[in-house]
Amino acid sequence: MKVIKGIVLGSAAMFVGAGAQAADLPVKAKAIEYVKICSLYGAGFYYIPGTDTCIKLGGYLRADTVLATSVDFDAASSGVAGARNRLSNYYTTRARQDLQIDTRTATEYGVVRTFAELVYTWTSGTYTGVGTTGVNGATTYSTSTASQIAGGSLGVYYAFIQFSGFTFGKAESQFRTPWAQYPANIVELPGGGGWDPVNQVTYTADFGQGITASVSAQDQVQNYTTNIWNVSAATAAGQAVGVYGANDIGGSRAPDLVARVRVDQAWGLFQASFAAHENHAAYYGASELTGHPDDKWGWAGQLALSIKNLPTGPGDTINLTGVYTNGASRYNFQDYMSTTYAMYGGTSVAGAYQSLGIAGVSDSVFVTGAGQELTTTYGFNGGYTHNWDPYWNSSIFGAWAAVRYNSAAKGYICGAFVANLALSSGLGGCNPDFNYAVVGTKTSWTPVKGLTFTGELAYMMLDQKYASGSTVTLPLQSGIAKPAAVYELKDQNSLVLLLRAQRNF
């Protein structure tokens, strides 16, 4: 009996010791065989049956109508919208379904997270002229699948993995602020870049107390490049719409290198961001034998501040951003905005058919045999949101951005401009610099949780720097039905009204 008793007690001691050691190790959750709430990561998560992974599904459905533009969320600043004639839309509509899939799994190395956001969008299209005279004899409808009657488009906003401080895949640029170009608005604003998600490898260090620092190598895709213009290949037709040369972007050589420091606390947020961007051009001409300009690195810097819990009311917020770029213009004029502008209006100049505001944004410009001249931009955006009560809120917002070409770049552009467009006032009246500004207000009503109706009014101003009274002689613009004629170069503006219904889930 003593032997049996000893064996039993020894076995018990062994299991107790093993249990004590196991308690010090991460415990993998038991596989769940039925739908069960997962409380580890906040509201809305459920265990995937048969696994220890938690999942959350969310998203929204929205319907938009924008008045006085042919572009959703943007001013009538180019193309048929900027033409302001019978080809321009008086309104444009869009419907969108958004789906967000968030998964989390606890491991001995920390939480493994995946996140994807998919959008299905249908947008009404536009008609463009296809005739060969100043009075178009025919028009054609947009062939984009996004605007076909039974069409639409699929967008992949996010698709990334996060693990042990690293992010792999398509995620928000580490340059961006939480609000990016939307400090208190829906329409597109300059002055705060990096909104568009992009493929990247990022490491984020969390120092506690809401202080984080991130370093990132992100894909240098089109949405982080504006134009690299070979001005030697400029054409009259291109310059008439703000295109100051042939876009001569070469293949990828280096990712954009991005760093960010953020302090996110109860009072608000402070952020400093920096990005380095390589400008890599192709060839001067049609073959390798023509040569090419050397690469040049550009950069962008950004400071941002958000102030919460204002004395004006609970939930009231002020968001402010300032940005400066040299050879990295997309970090100011973000990729949902056009980089070329051609806006028509009335004129009082004798002999002129109409007035025209033209402008173009680039990362750099060059001519055959010369190096790249980097383009400088700077700007800011800001917004204030006030909550009247739990159902109503209103905001005011604004943005201003400037594009500045150095003296060499101006010489290239104005030389081509005068030769091809017959600027009547000569080189002295040619200045491709410009300013772009937007001011507006928005009011939203949320009658029930998750359902919001919004109205937003925005006024956009294009301040071009060509000399007052200057004129250009344009060739026929058949796509927008503008005849070959003399046009006054003049500042332009655009007023748009956006109406939205959105259901979040």
Secondary structure, 3 states (H helix, E strand, C coil): CHHHHHHHHHHHHHHHHHHHHHHCCCCCCCCECCCEECCCCCCCCEECCCECEEEEEEEEEEEEEEECCCCCCCCCCCHHHHHCCCCCCCEEEEEEEEEEEEEEEEECCEEEEEEEEEEEEEECCCEEECCCCCCCCCEEECCCHHHCCCCCEEEEEEEEEEECCEEEEEECCCCCCCCCCCCCCCCCCCCCCCCCCEEEEEEEEEEECCEEEEEEEECCCHHHCCCEEEHHHCCHHHHCCCCCCEECECCCCCCEEEEEEEEEECCEEEEEEEEEEEECECCCCCCHHHCCCCCEEEEEEEEEEEECCCCCCCCCEEEEEEEEEECCHHHCCCCCCCCEEEEEECCCCCCCCEEEEEEECCCEEECCCCCCEECEEEEEEEEEEEECCCCEEEEEEEEEEEEECCHHHHHHHHHHHHHHHCCCCCHHHCCCCEEEEEEEEEEEEEEECCEEEEEEEEEEEEEECCCCCCEEEECCEHHHCECCEEEEECCEEEEEEEEEEEEEC
